[in-house]
Amino acid sequence: MYFVYVLKSIKPRRYPFYIGVTSNLLLRLNQHNSLLNRGYTKKHRWELVYVEGYMIMLAAYDREKKLKQHGNVWYAAMKRVK
């Protein structure tokens, strides 16, 4: 199973959300919050605020792409978060 997830930065920042896809959600969240992380999410603590599950990898990546393009898809997902 593949998961599309949205993380929110615990500390205020310019871009407070991160959207990604993974097959192991707990491991990926730990990687984002690890001190060894060298990517976009380094130096910040993240909390999981939204998850969708997909059986097909391509469907998960398509959903991630739509969320990253924001617009109506993003705002509909953020209504569910609140």
Long-range contacts (C-beta under 8 A, 24 or more apart in sequence): 1-53, 1-54, 1-55, 2-53, 2-54, 2-55, 2-56, 2-57, 2-59, 2-60, 3-51, 3-52, 3-53, 3-54, 3-60, 4-51, 4-52, 4-54, 4-60, 4-63, 4-64, 4-67, 5-29, 5-48, 5-50, 5-51, 5-52, 6-48, 6-49, 6-50, 6-51, 6-67, 6-77, 6-81, 7-32, 7-41, 7-46, 7-47, 7-48, 7-49, 8-46, 8-47, 8-49, 9-44, 9-45, 9-46, 10-44, 10-45, 10-46, 10-47, 11-44, 11-45, 13-44, 17-49, 18-46, 19-64, 19-67, 19-68, 20-64, 21-57, 21-60, 21-61, 21-64, 25-51, 49-81, 50-77, 50-80, 50-81
